[in-house]
Amino acid sequence: MNLTDYLQKPIAERKQIVTEPVGIKDPLWLERLKTAVEKMNPFAVMFDQSLINEYWALKKA
């Protein structure tokens, strides 16, 4: 799955995806997003505006 496909899913499904444990086949961007959500630390997604926006969208949902 790439970031574009992920962002087109409903927010409830995206929230479920990021709360699952990090998998060995997860792409790097998803590992970073899962870590940020799990640790409640937006610094894990720093330097990527789309991941930063997604982090805050998930926090608001």
Residue pairs with C-beta under 8 A, 6 or more apart in sequence:
1 27
1 30
2 27
3 29
3 50
3 51
6 14
6 17
6 30
7 14
7 50
7 54
9 17
11 57
11 58
11 61
12 61
14 54
14 58
15 58
15 61
17 30
18 30
18 33
18 34
18 37
18 58
19 34
19 37
19 38
20 34
21 34
22 30
22 31
22 34
22 35
26 34
29 48
29 51
32 44
32 45
32 48
32 51
33 44
33 45
33 51
33 54
33 55
35 41
35 44
36 42
36 43
36 44
36 45
36 51
36 55
37 55
37 58
37 59
42 52
42 55
42 56
45 51
45 52
45 54
45 55
46 52
